[in-house]
Amino acid sequence: MKSIACILLILLLPFQATAQGDYSFDLSEIEKKPYTFGGYLELTPEVFWLDHDAAFYDLNFYDKGEKDYLDEYFLKLSMHGGYTKGISEIYVRGNINRTESHIDTGTDITIDEGYLSFKPSSTLNISIGKKMIMWGKGYAWNPVGFVGRPKNPDDPDLALEGYIVATADYIKSFSGPLRAMAVTPVIIPVYDHINTDFGTRNKINYAGKLYLLLYDMDIDFMFLKGDSRPSRFGMDFSMNITSNFEIHGELAHIDNITQKTINRNGTITQSTTDIESYLLGIRYLTETDTTFIFEYYRNGTGFTVGEMKEFFGLVDNGMNDYRSSADETRLRKARAVAEGSYGRRNPMRDYCYMRISQKEPFDILYFTPSVTCIYNVNDDSFSLSPELLYTGITNLELRLKAGFIVGSENTEFGEKQNDYRIELRVRYYFDAAK
């Protein structure tokens, strides 16, 4: 912890008030450089106050000893860089992450993006490599994000890791009601050490998106075909009703998706069916710079209230086995199905999202308070996350955020491992290309 504290102290030393200097004009300062390099250094301490009566507390801590709170420290160095020559460009974005925690301590290095692109004309761009592709108009969720990783609804602006793909963008403008059109084909290979978490290996998958700007409405049609994941089709739209009022939506259909459920005895049931997921949302900006974002999300792959209760019952039965005979069989089975399934973010079917943010209230410059609520319509549990953001120091961003979880027994949020949490994020940006 001393090393992290020293890094934070070093970051804060350079930020002192400076006097206004003379201005000069140099053409070289506005010429576009062929390279870019930048990123940020981030320190995030977090404290979780744990709920001893929750299923996920039992599942995560039954073999670690009883804890009242969990403190974790994250140090992250994120860097990105690019170089352009002629019609070619190379771009790389990666992270070095250090975690200090009672549960998991270690360092990992990830390359989120690394691709080569070619732009033979103003209308065509071709890319090969690891690239983040975000489809969909939703702010918190994207049911049509067929070739991207899911967002964290509690922090949806975070940059995500991409997949290794071959893709292109062809764009054409028009003068009629159809103002623009873009076609985006995508090839996603899945082999050993290549996109291994995308689905079944040794397969090639194909996806595509057609974008239309029709009058003042953005419309996308997309699909994913292949043997790594079930085939899926979708569309989205966004439209400004007025200059400060926007509506958006998404609809996705998935063919023959296999869904697994588990009961309180540990018996797994498997079924195959077609599902639909959709999202409808609005964004509204008031004259006083208050932004409202509201979204309703229907997760067709989600669990019902009864299916979640069966899972929580499995954890309870597993804890009884562990206390009476040290038998971990059912708890291990519950851990196995929790990963990527019952334990994923928002695993149930119907959610509402609301975010309210106010820019510079009471004329406090560079200050933005906000609050986010994620409400589970199926079981009436929810999370509430207020935050304070300050950007008044050059290149430095300070964010203080809390999280409160409300829910009764056998509800999604009521069975989370913690009751509330608080975090401080200190992020220092740098740009070596300037």
Secondary structure, 3 states (H helix, E strand, C coil): CHHHHHHHHHHHCCCCCCCCCCCCCCHHHCCCCCEEEEEEEEEEEEEEEECCCCHHHHHHHCCCCCCCEEEEEEEEEEEEEEEEECCEEEEEEEEEEEEEECCCCEEEEEEEEEEEEEEEECCEEEEEEEECCCCCCCCCCCCCCCCCCCCCCCCCCCCCCCEEEEEEEEEEECCCCEEEEEEEEEEEEEECCECCCCCCCCEEEEEEEEEEEECCEEEEEEEEECCCCCCEEEEEEEEEEECCEEEEEEEEEEEEEEEEEECCCCCEEEEEEEEEEEEEEEEEECCCCEEEEEEEEECCCCECHHHHHHHHHHHHHHHHHHHHHCCCHHHHHHHHHHHHHHCCCCCECEEEEEEEEECCHHHCCCEEEEEEEEEECCCCCEEEEEEEEEEEECCEEEEEEEEEEECCCCCCCCCCCEEEEEEEEEEEEEECCC
